[in-house]
Amino acid sequence: MAITTQARTASPQPSGTVIGAGLTVDGEIGGNEPLTIYGAVKGKISLTDVVIIEKGSVVEADVEASEIKVYGSVTGNLVATDRIDVATNARVIGDLRAPRIQIAEGATFKGHIEMDV
C-alpha cells in the first residue's frame, strides 16, 4: 500500500466572516469569530480567533488574532497569541510577534521577529 502526500498550496475553506475579492474595508474590524480576507482591508484588525489573508488580497493594517495565516500581501505588524504562518509567495512588510512563527520558502518578508515564550 502506498501513501502519498501533497504539499498544501491553498488555504482551508473559509469559515466565519468573509471579506470578498471585490470589497474594500477601511477602518477597524474587531470580534471573536474567524475572518477570511479575499479583498482589501486598511486600518486595524483585532480578533480573538483566526485571520486568514488569502492569495490576491491586500491588507494595510496591524493585525492581532489568535492565529494569522498569510497567503496574500500585508503591510503592517502582525501579533498572534498562538502562531503566524506566512505561505509561499506571500508578502509581509512589518514586524511579527507570536510564540510560533513559520515563514515558508518563497515568501517575502521585511521586518523584525519576536517570539514570545
Buried (B, 14 or more C-beta within 10 A) or exposed (E): EEEEEEEEEEBEEBEBBBBEEEEEBEEEBEEEEBBBBBBBBBBBBBBEBBBBBBBEBBBBBBBBBBBBBBBBBBBBBBBBBEBBBBBBBBBBBBBBBBEEBEBBEEBEBEEEEEEEE
